[in-house]
Amino acid sequence: SYFGSDTRNLANATITITNTQLNFKRVLQSNEKGQASVSLVAGIYEIKAQALKHASFNDIVKVDRATASSNALVIFL
């Protein structure tokens, strides 16, 4: 979402998910609803999201075995 009164999700955002210990890197594009999904195994991931004319997002996320298949991360740009 963009900062303002319009709360639509942001389509075509680039999302990069990296785990150097697992030699894992995935680059995704959000769909027309502003969503993207990926399956992750347990580990620590760096999440980056960016879109034209929006602030970028950067965070470190830990996925553990109990939540590896059910974790959802919501990012607002």
Accessible surface in RSA format (square Angstrom, percent):
REM  Atomic radii and reference values for relative SASA: ProtOr
REM  Chains: A
REM  Algorithm: Lee & Richards
REM  Probe-radius: 1.40
REM  Slices: 20
REM RES _ NUM      All-atoms   Total-Side   Main-Chain    Non-polar    All polar
REM                ABS   REL    ABS   REL    ABS   REL    ABS   REL    ABS   REL
RES SER A   1    21.28  18.0  14.64  19.5   6.64  15.3  12.11  25.8   9.17  12.8
RES TYR A   2   120.13  56.1 112.36  63.9   7.77  20.2  69.30  52.1  50.83  62.7
RES PHE A   3   147.91  74.0 130.23  80.7  17.68  46.0 135.39  82.1  12.52  35.8
RES GLY A   4    62.23  76.7   0.00   N/A  62.23  76.7  36.55 100.3  25.68  57.5
RES SER A   5   118.82 100.4  81.40 108.6  37.41  86.2  57.09 121.6  61.73  86.5
RES ASP A   6    69.46  48.7  59.97  59.7   9.49  22.4  42.27  99.5  27.19  27.1
RES THR A   7   108.25  77.0  93.51  94.8  14.73  35.1  59.69  80.2  48.55  73.4
RES ARG A   8   182.89  76.8 169.66  86.5  13.23  31.5  79.13 108.2 103.76  62.9
RES ASN A   9    80.70  55.7  61.51  59.4  19.19  46.2   7.06  17.0  73.64  71.2
RES LEU A  10    38.88  21.7  33.77  24.2   5.10  12.8  35.04  24.6   3.84  10.3
RES ALA A  11    36.72  33.8  25.04  38.6  11.68  26.6  25.04  35.3  11.68  30.9
RES ASN A  12   109.94  75.8  97.70  94.4  12.24  29.5  21.88  52.7  88.06  85.1
RES ALA A  13     5.36   4.9   5.36   8.3   0.00   0.0   5.36   7.6   0.00   0.0
RES THR A  14    39.57  28.1  38.89  39.4   0.68   1.6  18.52  24.9  21.04  31.8
RES ILE A  15    23.04  13.1  23.04  17.2   0.00   0.0  23.04  16.6   0.00   0.0
RES THR A  16    24.55  17.5  24.18  24.5   0.36   0.9  10.83  14.6  13.71  20.7
RES ILE A  17     8.67   4.9   8.67   6.5   0.00   0.0   8.67   6.2   0.00   0.0
RES THR A  18    31.81  22.6  29.77  30.2   2.04   4.9  21.83  29.3   9.98  15.1
RES ASN A  19     4.10   2.8   2.06   2.0   2.04   4.9   2.04   4.9   2.06   2.0
RES THR A  20   118.12  84.0  93.54  94.8  24.58  58.6  70.38  94.5  47.74  72.2
RES GLN A  21   162.38  90.8 124.46  91.0  37.92  90.3  48.51 103.3 113.87  86.4
RES LEU A  22    85.72  47.7  61.06  43.7  24.66  62.0  66.09  46.4  19.63  52.8
RES ASN A  23   144.12  99.4 119.13 115.1  24.99  60.2  30.34  73.0 113.77 110.0
RES PHE A  24    42.88  21.5  36.81  22.8   6.08  15.8  40.50  24.6   2.38   6.8
RES LYS A  25   138.92  67.8 111.06  68.1  27.86  66.3  54.30  48.9  84.61  90.1
RES ARG A  26   104.64  43.9 102.83  52.4   1.81   4.3  26.89  36.8  77.75  47.1
RES VAL A  27    85.99  56.6  60.23  54.5  25.76  62.1  60.23  52.3  25.76  69.9
RES LEU A  28    32.39  18.0  28.44  20.3   3.95   9.9  32.39  22.7   0.00   0.0
RES GLN A  29   100.55  56.2  81.12  59.3  19.43  46.3  54.94 116.9  45.62  34.6
RES SER A  30     5.21   4.4   1.83   2.4   3.38   7.8   1.83   3.9   3.38   4.7
RES ASN A  31    62.20  42.9  52.34  50.6   9.86  23.7  31.34  75.4  30.86  29.8
RES GLU A  32   141.39  81.2 115.46  87.3  25.94  61.8  62.21 120.3  79.18  64.6
RES LYS A  33   131.73  64.3 123.69  75.9   8.04  19.2  74.58  67.1  57.16  60.9
RES GLY A  34    23.24  28.7   0.00   N/A  23.24  28.7   0.00   0.0  23.24  52.0
RES GLN A  35   101.33  56.7  95.43  69.7   5.90  14.1  31.37  66.8  69.96  53.1
RES ALA A  36    46.97  43.2   5.22   8.1  41.75  95.0  15.44  21.7  31.53  83.5
RES SER A  37   104.99  88.7  79.44 106.0  25.55  58.9  47.93 102.1  57.06  79.9
RES VAL A  38    44.10  29.0  12.20  11.0  31.89  76.9  21.84  19.0  22.25  60.4
RES SER A  39   106.67  90.1  83.33 111.2  23.33  53.8  49.24 104.9  57.43  80.5
RES LEU A  40    32.57  18.1  22.14  15.8  10.43  26.2  25.14  17.7   7.43  20.0
RES VAL A  41    98.00  64.5  93.84  85.0   4.16  10.0  96.69  84.0   1.31   3.6
RES ALA A  42    38.43  35.3  23.74  36.6  14.69  33.4  23.98  33.8  14.46  38.3
RES GLY A  43    20.00  24.7   0.00   N/A  20.00  24.7  18.99  52.1   1.01   2.3
RES ILE A  44    94.60  53.8  86.59  64.5   8.01  19.3  86.59  62.4   8.01  21.7
RES TYR A  45     2.08   1.0   1.84   1.0   0.24   0.6   0.46   0.3   1.62   2.0
RES GLU A  46    59.12  33.9  56.62  42.8   2.51   6.0  10.88  21.0  48.25  39.4
RES ILE A  47     5.72   3.3   5.72   4.3   0.00   0.0   5.72   4.1   0.00   0.0
RES LYS A  48    95.29  46.5  94.76  58.1   0.53   1.3  39.60  35.6  55.69  59.3
RES ALA A  49     2.33   2.1   1.59   2.4   0.74   1.7   1.63   2.3   0.70   1.8
RES GLN A  50   103.81  58.0 102.93  75.2   0.88   2.1  21.44  45.6  82.37  62.5
RES ALA A  51    19.42  17.9   4.26   6.6  15.16  34.5  13.50  19.0   5.92  15.7
RES LEU A  52   156.82  87.3 134.74  96.4  22.08  55.5 140.82  98.9  16.00  43.1
RES LYS A  53   174.13  84.9 145.62  89.4  28.51  67.9 105.79  95.2  68.34  72.8
RES HIS A  54    42.89  23.4  19.46  13.5  23.43  59.9   8.98   9.2  33.92  39.5
RES ALA A  55    57.76  53.1  39.38  60.8  18.39  41.8  51.10  72.0   6.66  17.6
RES SER A  56    83.18  70.3  55.37  73.9  27.81  64.1  19.25  41.0  63.93  89.6
RES PHE A  57    51.18  25.6  45.37  28.1   5.81  15.1  49.42  30.0   1.75   5.0
RES ASN A  58    98.75  68.1  71.82  69.4  26.93  64.8  27.97  67.3  70.78  68.4
RES ASP A  59    65.27  45.7  57.75  57.5   7.52  17.8  10.00  23.5  55.27  55.1
RES ILE A  60   109.41  62.3  91.41  68.1  17.99  43.4  91.41  65.8  17.99  48.8
RES VAL A  61    29.94  19.7  26.93  24.4   3.01   7.2  29.94  26.0   0.00   0.0
RES LYS A  62   149.29  72.8 127.08  78.0  22.20  52.9  70.17  63.2  79.12  84.3
RES VAL A  63     5.31   3.5   3.90   3.5   1.42   3.4   3.90   3.4   1.42   3.8
RES ASP A  64    64.50  45.2  61.67  61.4   2.83   6.7  23.10  54.4  41.40  41.3
RES ARG A  65   217.03  91.1 194.26  99.0  22.76  54.2  70.18  95.9 146.84  89.0
RES ALA A  66    93.00  85.5  55.05  84.9  37.96  86.3  67.18  94.6  25.82  68.4
RES THR A  67    48.33  34.4  48.33  49.0   0.00   0.0  45.11  60.6   3.22   4.9
RES ALA A  68    26.54  24.4  16.27  25.1  10.27  23.4  16.43  23.1  10.11  26.8
RES SER A  69   117.20  99.0  76.09 101.5  41.11  94.7  54.59 116.3  62.61  87.7
RES SER A  70    86.46  73.1  55.20  73.7  31.25  72.0  48.66 103.6  37.80  53.0
RES ASN A  71    77.89  53.7  48.01  46.4  29.89  72.0  14.67  35.3  63.22  61.1
RES ALA A  72    93.99  86.4  57.33  88.5  36.65  83.4  63.07  88.8  30.92  81.9
RES LEU A  73    85.20  47.4  53.77  38.5  31.43  79.0  54.82  38.5  30.37  81.7
RES VAL A  74   104.07  68.5  82.65  74.8  21.42  51.6  85.74  74.5  18.34  49.7
RES ILE A  75    41.89  23.8  17.93  13.4  23.96  57.7  18.44  13.3  23.45  63.6
RES PHE A  76   131.76  65.9 115.21  71.4  16.56  43.1 115.21  69.8  16.56  47.4
RES LEU A  77     8.08   4.5   6.14   4.4   1.94   4.9   7.82   5.5   0.26   0.7
END  Absolute sums over single chains surface
CHAIN  1 A     5809.1       4600.1       1208.9       3129.6       2679.5
END  Absolute sums over all chains
TOTAL          5809.1       4600.1       1208.9       3129.6       2679.5
